[in-house]
Amino acid sequence: MREKIILAPTANGTELLRSLALHGINTLCLKIMSSAELAETALMRSGETVTRQYIRTVDEPALIFSFLNEIEFFSAATFADAQNIAAALDSLRKLIMSDESSILHEKLSQGEFAINSAALGQVYDRYITELESKGFIDSIQLIRKAVELSDTLDAEFCILREYQLAPLEAVLIGKLSGGSYKEITLCELSGVEKQPVDYSDITEAYGDSNEAEHIIETIYSENLPLDNCIVAAADTMKYSQLFYDIASQYNIPVTFGCGLPVSNSTSAELMRNFLTWETTGYNGKDSLYGIIFSESFDRQKLIGELSVENEKTLRDIVDIAGTMRLSCDREKNEDKLTDYANEYPENTDYVEMIRLMFAEFEHGCSYIVKNYAVIRDDFAGRLDRSAVNAVCEEMDAYTALSGGNVIEIIDQLLTINVCCENSREGALHITGIKQAMCSLREELFVTGLSADNFPGMPRENYLVPDGDYLMFDENAPTSEKCIADKKQALSDLLRTASSLGNRVHLSYSGYDTAELKEANASSQLFEIFREKNGEDSTLDDLKNSIAHTGFFENSYSASRLVGRAYNSGSMIKASYEPKEEASVSIPTENAFSPSAIETYLSCPRKYYFSYILNMEEPDTDDVFVVIKPLDMGNLVHGLMDDAFRYSMSKEKVKAEAVRRFNALLTARPPINPPDVKRVREDFMRMVENGFESSAGNEVIYSEHTIKPVKIGSIKLKGRLDRLEKTPDENIVIVDYKTGRRVNHRQDDIASCLQILLYAAMLEESEDIKVSGGEYRYLRYNKSIPCAYTEFIKEALVGITENFAKGVSNAEFPPHISDNCRFCGYSNICRKGDGE
């Protein structure tokens, strides 16, 4: 049996062979090839060796981008521009049958925009040079090599009218067939006679999502086998996403011949997080958390690689590494880790684990995605695996060919489609209009036929205007030709499906739910209607024949049934009894801190989140802050405590302050080093003010823990900063403040509550009579005194009783104030109606 070769660029050969077999056509010895595949086969059978390495079409932009900015006209070009240039050059070169270089330059020199055309010619020359110097051969060079060196093949050659050839591809098949090939249609290939266009119905849907839902509803309501159905989408990016969402929600088996947006994959989330970490996140702690503790990152695998005990240890490691702002730069990382290990020898084990972790990150984004992207189950797993392969191949090729940082192309990678797959048994197949001709089944659903969506508006290529294209060939892909090709593809699809006896369903969205406006049917629908019903058919006839489906029409979704009932005016009654809110009881043996009571009085809801639910208040790490306020406070408090315990002189305290400040900078290297001088001056001023603020006083306690003691009906516990005796024998509690905001007022029981409660606790537990306290704002060298009297002591009992009562009764309403803007719980706090 003689071999039969069909040259059909852009056709899915596997799907077409399956479709032919489904219609009883013998596909033995039948091959469907692209032009590059045919060229490679011809060279191999002719005994010609291709010594240069083949470069994939998708990798050509990376090679072009490696030199693109060196060309003055494209000095500010991006990788997206390189992709457009590669596509433009590919289309132009396929229009040239021979003597490529001279004809390309000759035609470009006559172009509408001389500077633009000259620059494109420069890119072409440099691209060809780079291919040769690197030992690459691209698909067009492969075709030309086959035209030049291959022998005529002993096979029957055909081309498909539905898949037109470029001039160069026509030269290829002419050479290999000895000029003996014929053009046939898909109908002829399938062994059926060509029939007029026919269809079963046209449906207007209320929005794109409603259109997709209606198709699913039709399939299930008519008990159509899923693998007997195919959806041909005019806009594959939009409709593949819609069908993916529905299939994921209702576990419907679906295959996507057109692929899916990579944004649905775990790889996409991981790349987005990696991009943030390397750019706007400045390699900080929050952005590193965003990578490692996202749902897309396999933490368990990392824990195994590092041999850490649990996730808590991993969080500690990430805290240190993120605060140090380690990156993908191995040399800089090692310098930072060495300095940190010298300053904090007690964390040696952590340093080694951080080294291991960043040995992984130093390999770059592709390595992280390849090794740590989570692979989900079922179809989502197929998508995730495909995404990993696709994006990692792109990133690796970009690095190898351009030498650039993959961060530069992540935005482009996030727009691609992945997981282009063949149909399979038991699954609905979603694809584009052009590819649907290769996968026809008994039920064909054509979607997206609104005027805004199909066939679209003509758009000239900004690199090669239509006039320039026409200088190369009258059938060049001009903007008008692209629109005409779309219309022809739909006509070919419908005619082929009608000839095969398939039932055709056409639909469009009659309402744009994004812009909240009505949308019209494509003019192509009217042409199809007239082709079926006669040239005398009017637009009114078309409108009267269209079926309409409302937003809540489908019945496979419970929420749609609720919506339908609401639209009809039906009352919806709850079928459950509301539960009483759970009460919170306080064990009398528990001890509370003054800060807990202070939190409850300022906002009971915040107390509930922090002390009842034990939720840590989210702490956003601003990488531009040289030293975080909490770290600054701990640093000053530690120095003041050590100054007392070790009887340090002022000069020794200042020297130790410099050492500790510098040590902290090794754990938190500044983004902007000039900022350090200002922060260091502020810090040293606070240390001096703190040291001198106790001059003349006797320090009784420093960082002293008070034993639990009852005040009213509850126990209190706490730790005060300092207790001092003044020259006039008054005993005062000191609380150091390093912040910028002054939140306390003199002798105000509400703002001074913490110190006053400490005073009551000391009096009760250690029989120390305290006269009051003071908040020392070291940044401003300012003290705010708070007197402690018998009246205040009685008032404190009332305050603690109200606290106990409120918590026991589960009274946790939010207190709305300007402070809500600074509260870490503000995003989860339900502040009440209208808030």
N, C-alpha and C positions, 0 to 999 in steps of 0.2 A: 504493500500500500504506500503510495507516494506521500511524502511529507507535505503538509500544507502550512504555510506561514502567513499569518495576518499581522501586518504592521498597523498598530492602533495606539498611537501615543496618548497618554493620560487614561486609557481604558484599564480597568481592573481585569487582567487576564484570567485570574483564578475564578472570579465571580462569573465572568462571561462563559467560561467552559462549563461551570456548574449549571448555569441557566440553560445552555444549549443541551446539556445532557438531560435536564429536567423536561425539555420539550422533545426528547427522543432523537436528538442528533448525535451521531457517532463522532466522538471527539478524539478517537485514536489517531495519532500522528498529526494532530492539529496543535499548532503553537501560536499563541498571541503574544506579541513582543512590542516593547518600546524600541525607539530608534537606537538607543545605546546598547540595549540587549542584542539587537540584530547585528549591529556593527561588531560587537565583541564575538558573537557566534561566527560571523563571516570570517573574521581574521583568524580565529582558531582553526576553522575548517580549511582555510587556505594555507595553513602552516606558518602564518605570520605571528611573531612574538611581540607583545607589547611590553617593552622593558621599563617604561615609566609607570609610576604609581598613579592609580586612578583617584582623582579627587571628586568627591560627591558634589552635586549641584548645591546642596545646602551648606557646603563648607566654603564655596567660592567667595561669599561676602567677607569671611574672616581673612582670607588671603588679600582681598582688595583693601580691606580696612587697615592692613599692616602698613600700607604706604599711602593711603588716600590723603591724609592730612599734609603730606609733603607736596601735593599738587596745590598750587596757590588758590585756584578757584574753589577747591574743596577743603581748604585749610581748617574750616570749622565744622566739617561734616561729622555726623554720628554714625554708629553702626547701622542704624535704620536706613541712613542714606546709602551706605555700602550695599545693603540688601537690595535697595531699589536700583542701584547702578548695575549690580550683577544681573538682575532680572532684565534690565533694558539691554545690556550687551548681549545676553543670551538670545533675546528675541531678534535683535538686529543681525547677529551672526548666522542665525538659522535662515534668514532671508537671502543670504549670499550663497550662491551655488558653487563658486570657485573663486580663487584669487582673493581670499578674504581680506587680508590687510589693506591692499591697495584700493579695493572697492569701498571698504568701510571708510577709509580716510577721504576718498574722493567724494563720497556722498555727504559725509559730515561737513566737509569744507563748504558745501553748498547749503548748509542748514540755515534755518530761520534765525537762530541766535548764535552768531559766530563764536563768541567767547565760550558759551556753554558747550557747543559742539566740539570745539578744540580741546576743552578740558576732558570731555568724554573720550576723545581720541587718545589723549595722554594716558588716561586710566587704562584703556585697552592695551596700549603698547607696554606699559609697565606690568600689567597683568600677565601678558604673554611671556615677557621676560622672566617674571617671577616663577611661572610654571616651568620654564626650561631650566632655570638655575636650581630649582628645588627638586627637579626630576618628576614633575607631575604631568598628567595628561587629563584634560577635562572631557566631558561627554561630546562636545562639538569637535574637538580635535580627534577623538576616537572615531567619530562618524567619517570625518575627512580621510583619516588613515584607511578606513575600510573601503571608502570609495576609490582611493588611489591604489591599494595593494590587493584587495580581495578578488577572488575568482567568482565567476557566476556560480550560484548554488543550484543544485539539482532539487528543486522544490517548486510547488505551486504557490505563487505569491498573490496576495489580495490586500486591498486596503478597504476600510469602511467609510462610507460616505458620511456617517455621523461623527467620525473622528478624523478631521481633515489634517493633511500633512503640511508642514512648512516646506518651502522650496528645497532646502538642503536634504530633508528627509525623503522627498520625492526623488532626488538624485540618487540617494542611497539605494532605495528599492529598485530604481531603474537599472542601476549597475548590477545588483545582485541577481535580479531576475532576467537579465539580458534584455531588458525593455519589455518583457512579457509579464505583465501583472494586470489584474482587473479590479475595478472598483465595484463593490457590492454593498447592499444595505443589510442592516441587522435582520430585516424580514427575510431577505433572501438567504442569509446565513442560517436562519432558524427554520427555513423550509416552509414558510407561509407566504401567502399572497398579501400584498399591500392593501390595507383597507382604509377607508376614511376615518378621520378622528372621531372617536365616540367617548362618551363619559356617562357615568351613572347619575351623578348629582353635583351641584355646586352649593357650598355652604358658607354663609357669612357668620363669623364668630365674633363674640364680644371680647376682643383682645387676643394677643398671641397665645397666652397661656390657655385661654378658653378654647382656642382652636386645637391645640395639642390635646387637651383633655377630651374634647369631643371625638377625636379620632380613637382614643383609648376606649371611650364609652361605646362607640360604634362597633369596635372589634369585639368587645366582651358581650354587648347586648345581642349581637348577631352570631355569637359563638364561633367566630372565625379563628382558625388556628393561627397562632402568632407567626409561625414560620411560613404561612401563606400570604403574609402581609409585608409590604415595604412602604416606607414613607420617603418621598423625595422632597427635600426642603429647598426652597428658593434661597433662603439664608441659613446656611448650615451652622454657622456659629451660634445664632440665636436659638434655632429650633432644636439643635442637639442638646443645648443646655436645658431647654424646657422639658424634653423627653427624658433626659437624665434625672431631673428633679422628680418627675412623676414616677419613673421606674424605681428610683431609690426609695421613695416614700411607700410605694405599694408592692415592692419586691417583684416587679414585672421583668421577665427576661428580655433583654434588649441588646442588640449589637449595633455598633456605630461605624459604618463604612466611611463616613466623613470625619471620624474622630470626635474628640471632645476638647473643650477648652482646658488647657493644662491647669488652670486655676482651681479645678475641682480636686486636684491631687495633693497628697501630703508633700510631694516635692516642691510644689509651688509655694506652700506656706513656709516650708523650710528655706527656700530661696529668698522669699520676701523678708523673713526674719534675719537671715544672714546679711542681706543688703542693708537693712536698717542698722544692724550691729556695726557694719563696716563704714557706714556713712553718717546718717543723722544721729545714730546712737553712740558714735565716737568710741566704740569698743567698751562701753560702760557696762555696769552691773545689770541695769534693767534690760538692756538689749541682749546681753548674754543670757539672762534668764529667759528672755523671749524665745531664744533658740532652744535651749536645753530643756525647759519645762513646758514646751508647747506639746500639743497632742500629736504633732507630726514627727517628733524626735524620739528615737528609741533610747530612753534613759536606761532601761535595764541592761542593754548591751554595753553602754558606756560604763555603768557601774561594774559590770563584769570585767571590762578592759582595765579599769583602774583598781580592781580588787578592793573597793571600798565596802564598808559594812552595810550601809543602807542609804536611802535617799536623803536623810538628814545630813549625813556626812558630805554627800554630793553638794547639797545646798551650801554648806560651809565653804567647800572648795570654790564653788562658783562665786560666792560672796567675795572671797579674797581675790580671785583672779579677775573678776569684773571690776572691783575697786581699783586694782592695779592697772586696769585697761590693757590687758594683754591682747595681742592681735595675731595675725597670720605671719608676722615677721619674726622668724626664729631668733635672729641676732638680738633684736630689741627685747624680746621676751626674756632671753637668757640674762641680759644685763639687769633687767628689773628684778628677776627672781633671785639673782645673786645678791643684789643689794638688800632685798627683803629678807633673805635667809640670814644675812649678817646682822640685821637689826632685830629680827625676831627668831632667835635660834630655837625657841620652844615650839615653833611651827614647822620644824624640819620635815616631819612626815607629810604634812600638807603640801609643802613645797614640791616634794617628789611626785605626789599625786597630780599636782597642777602641771608639772613638767610632762607627765604622761598624757594628760588630757589635751594640752596644747600641742603636743607632738601630732595629735590627730587634726586639730584645727589648722595647723601650719601647712597641711597638705592642700588647703583651700576648699572652696565651696563645692566643687564637683565631688571631691572625696567625701565630704560630710554628707551630701545628698546620697551618694552611692552606698555608703556604709551605715547611715543612721536614719534614713527616711523610713518611717513606719509603713509597712505594707498591710493594708486592711484585708478583710475577707471578701469572698465572692467577686462581684463585678468591680467593686471599688478597688480590689486587689489587682485586677487586670489593668485598671487605669493607673494605679500607683506604680506598678512594675514598668508599664510602657513609658510613663512620665520620667522615671529614673533613667531608663535607657536613653530616651530622646534628649533630655536636657543635659545629661552628663556627656553624651557624645558631642553635643553642640559646644559645651564649655571646654571639653578637652581639645576639640578641633580648633576652637578660637585661640586657646593658649598656644597650641603648637604652631599654628599658621600665622597668627598676628603678633604673638609675644605679649599681648595685652592682658590686663586684669579682667577676669570674667565678671567682675562687678559692673563693668561698662555695658554688658549685654543682658543682664538679668531682666531689666524692664522689657526688652524685646522677647526674651524667652517666655515671659509670663503671658504673652499674647498668642502663643502657638497652639495648634491642635495636636493632640497625641491620641494614641490608642485607636488608630485607623485599623479596623478589623474586618474580616470577612463574615458573612452571615453564617449562622449555625442553626442546627435543628432546635425547634422549640422556642425560638426567639424572634421578636419583631426587629426588622432591620431598618435603620435610619441612615440615609445617605443624601447626597446632592442630586440635582436634576441630571447632570451629565453622567454621573456614575450609576444612576438608577437604571440606565439602559442596559447595563451589564448584569443587573440583579433582579430582573422582573419576575414578579410572582403573581398569583391569581388576583390579589387585591392591591391596587396601587393608590396611595394617598399622596396627592401633591399639595403641599402647604406653602403659605407665605405669598400668595398671589395678589397682594394689595398693590395699589399704584405706587405707594412710597417705597415698596420693597422690591418689586419686579416690573420691568427688567432693570430699573435704576436709571440714573441720569448719566449721560456721556461725560467722561472726565479724561481730559488729555493727560498724557504722561508728561510731567514737568521736565523730564530729562530729554525726552524725544517727542516733540510736538507731532501732531497728525501729519502735517505737511512733510516733515522730515521722514516719517515712516513711509509715506507714499512714494518717495524717491527710490526706496529700496524695492518695493513690490506693491502692486495695486491691491493685493489681498493682505497687506500688513495689518497687524493688530491695532488699528486706530481706535479712538474712543467710540466712534459710530459702529465700527466693525465688531467691537466687543459686545455692544448692546444687541446688534443683529445676531451674533452668535448665541447669546443667551436665549433670544426668542426662538431661534432655530432649534436649539437643544430641547426646549420644551415641546415644540412641535414634533420633533423626531421621537421624543419619549412617548408622547400621547399616541402618535401614529403606530409606533412599534407595539405598544401595549394593546391598542385596539386590534391590531392585526393578529396578535397572539391570543385574543379572546379574554384578556384581563379586564376586570371591572375597575373603572377609574373613578376616583373621588377627588374633586377639586375643592379647595377652600381658601379663604383669605380672612384677615382680621378687618372687620368694619369699624373698629374703634381703637384708637391709639391710647392705651391706658397710661402711658408715660406722660404724654402731653395733653391728655384729656380732651381729645378732639376726634371727630369722625374721620374715617379713612375710606377711600374709594377702592373699588376693585380695579385690578390692572386692566389696561386697555387690551392686553393679550387675551383676557378672559372673554371679552366681547368678540374677538376674532375667532376664538375657539367655538363660541356659541353659534356664530353665524356659519362656521364651517359645518357644524352638525345640523343646524336647523334651516339653513338657506340664507342667501344673500339679502333677502327681504326682511330678515328679522331685525327688530328694533331694540334700542336700549331698554325700553319699557318691557319688552318681551323677556329680556335677560333678567331684569329686576324681579319680574313676577315669577320667574322659574327658580329663583334662589331660595334655598331653605335658610332659616335663621335659628341660631342657638343662643340662648341667653346665658348670662354669666353663671347662674346657678343650675344650669340644665342637667349636668351629668349627675348620676345617682350612685356612683361608686364611692363617693366621699361623704362622710357624715356631716362635715362642716357645710357642704353644699346643700344638703337636705335642710339644715338649720336655716341657711340663707334663703332657700326657696320658701320656707314657712314664714320667715320674717317678711319677705316681699308680698306674700299673700295676706298679711295682716294677722296671722295666727299668733296666739300668745304662747310663749315658751316658758314652761314652769320647771323649776328645779326639782329634781327627783331625789334629793338628799336633804338630810337635816343638818343644819350648820352645827359644828361642834363648839363646845365652850372652850374658851382659851385656857390653856394650861396655867395653873398657878405655880409660883416659884416660892419655895420655902427656904429659909436661911437657917442652917444648923447653928445652934447657939454657941457651939465650940469654935466656929470659924472666927478668924480675926481679920479685920479690914484695915486697909491703910488709909491715912488721911487723904491721899491723892485719889483713892477710889471714891470717897465721899464727895470730894471736890468735883470729880468728874460727874457724879450723879446729879449734883446740884446745878452744874452748868448745862448738862444735857442728859436726861435719863436714857434716851435712846442710845447715845454713845456708850454709856455705862453698860447697857444691855449687850451691845456688840462686843465690847472689850472684856467685861468681867463675867458675864453669864454665858455667852457663846464662845468665849476665849478666842475671838477672832483678832489676829494681829492687824493693827491699823496699817493699811498700805503705805509704804514709805518709798516715794519716788526719789530716785537718786539723780540729782542734777549734776551731770558730769562737769559742768563749768564751775561748780562750787569747789574752791580749793580744799576747804575742810568743812565737813557737814556740821551743822549746829550741835547735834548730839555728841559727835566726836570732840568738838571744841569744848563743850561743857565737861565731858569726862576728863579731858586733858587738864583743864584748869582745876577741877575738883581733886584730881589725883595729886597734882602739885601742891595744893594747899594742905592736903592731908599729910603728904610726906614732909613738907616744911615743918609741920608741928611734931610729927613722930620722930624725926631725925634731927630736930633743932638746927635746921639749915639756915645759913645766913642769906641775906638778900642776894648777894652776888652768886652764891652757890645755887639758889633757886633759879636765878636767871639763866645760869649756865645749863642747868638741867632742863629748863624750859626750851632752850634752843635745841638741845640734843633730842628731846622727845618730839618737838615739832618737826625736825628733819626726819626723824624715824617714821613719823606718820606720813610724810611726803613720799617715802619709799613704798608705803602700802597704798598710797593714793597719789600717783604722779599727776601733776597739774597739766591741764590742756594748754593753758596760757601762762607760761612761767612768770611773765611780768606781774601777774596778779598776786604772786606769792609774797612779794615785798609788802604790799598793803595789808594782807591778812596776817603776816608775821608781826608787823608793827602793832596791829590791833590786839593780837594775842599777847605780845610782850607787855603792852600797856595794861591789859586785864590782869596778868600775873603780878605785875608790880602793884596795881591797885589792890588786889586781893591780899597780897603780903602786908602792905602798909595799913590796910583797913583794921587789922587787929593790934596795931601799935598801941601800947599802954594797957591792953587787956590781957587777962589771964585766960588761956585756953584750957577749959575743963575737959571737953570731949571733942573729938574730930571723927566724922563718919561713924557716929555712934548708933548702934541698934538698940531701940527701946523694947523692953519686954512687953508682951501682950498684956493689956490692962483694960478693964471695963470702964467705959464712959457711957453712962445711961444703961441701956440694956444690951449693948453690943461690945465686943472686944475690938480694940484697936492695936495695931502694930505699926512700926515705922522705923525709919533710919534718917536721922537729922545730919546736916552738913557739919555744924559746929555749935558748941555751947561755950560761951565766954562769960567771964566776970569782969565788969567794968571797974575803974578806979573807985567809984562811989558804991561798990559792993552790989550793984545790980547784976542779976544773971539774965543773959539774953540768948535767945536762939538765933543763929545766923544761917541764912539760906543764900548761897551764891547764885547769881543769875548772869549768864553770858550772852543772852539774846539781845536783839535790838529793840523789841517791843517792851514797854513798861506797862505791866498789867496789874500792878498793885497800887492801892491808895492808902495813905496813912490812917491807921486806926480803923480801917474798914473790915468788919468781921467777915464779909463775904469774900473779898479778894485776899484776905490774910488768913483764911481758914486753916491752911495746912500748918503754919507756924503755931497758931493758937491751939490747935489740937495736940501738937507736940508738947506745948506747955502744960496742958491738962494731963497728958500721959505721964510726963516727968514728975509732976506733982503727985500723981496717984501711985506710980510704981516705985519711984526713988526718993520721994519726999523732998524734992528739990523745988523750992519756991522760985518760979520764974516771973520776972517783971514784964516780960514781953519778948519781942523778937524784931528782927529787921531783915529786909530783903536788900542784899547788896548787889546793885547793878554795876558790875566791874567795868563794863565797856564805857560807862559814863561817870564812874567813881561817885556814884550816888546811892544813898541808903534811904529806905522807906521804913520808918518804925511802926510797930504795931503793939499797942499796950495790951497787957493781959490782966483783967480785973475780975472780981467776984461776979459782977454782972455778966461779963463775957463767958465766964465759966458756966453759969446757969444757962445761958443762951446756947452754949455748945451741946449741952445735954438735950435740949429741945431739937437741935439740928440733927443729932445722931438718931433720936427717936423718929423723926420724920423720914430720915433715910431708911431706917429699918422697916417702917410701915410701908413706904413706897415700894421697896423691893419685895417685901413679903406679899404685897397685893399685885405684884407684876405690873406696876405702873411705870411704863417706859415711853412716855410720849417724847417726841422731839421738841427741843427748844429752838425755834427759828431765830437766827440772828446773823449778823455779818460774819461771825466766826465760822458759819457753815461752809464758807468758801475755802477755809483752810483745813477742814476736817477730812481725814483720810477715808471716812465712811460715807461721804456725801453721795457717792455714786450708787450706793445700795440702800440709802436711807429713804424710806417713804415718808416724806415730810407732811403728807396730808393732802387733801383735795385742793387743787389750784396751786400747789407749790411745785 
